[in-house]
């Protein structure tokens, strides 16, 4: 099941509960358009013939997703399969040093 279904014009046609965090991140709501900055930076999000993996930076990490177009149904499915958090290597070093 997709996290998002997007029209070729960028309108969010469907967003499931798992999309809540990304909607907040992008400052938009279901049934609105994806932000222009996002779609201009990642035009695959609006391509009906997309079939690609994409990594999108989000605050505190990266959102990895599959972007798959469905031309016959006139939408693009975005399937988020992994959110990674950035780690600060200096913070890790400090914790290691503190435990020695």
C-alpha positions, 0 to 999 in steps of 0.5 A, a space after each residue: 500500500 502506498 504512503 502517498 498517491 500523487 497526481 501528475 500535477 502534484 496534488 496529494 490524492 491519498 495519504 495514509 497514517 504513515 504519511 503524517 510525519 512527512 506531511 508535517 515535515 513538508 508543511 502540507 496536508 492531504 488533498 493539497 499539493 506537494 511543495 513546489 520546492 520538493 517537486 522541483 528538486 525531485 521531479 520524479 515525484 510527478 513522473 507517471 513513468 517513474 520506477 526509481 528509488 529516491 532518498 529525500 533529506 528530512 529533518 534529522 535524517 533521510 527518507 528512502 522511498 520507491 516512486 512508481 508511476 501508474 500511467 493507466 491510473 493517472 497517479 504516482 505511488 510513493 512507498 516509504 520503506 526506510 527513514 534513517 536518522 543522522 548521527 553526529 559522530 562527535 557525539 558518539 566519540 564523546 560518549 565513548 570517551 566518557 565511558 573509558 
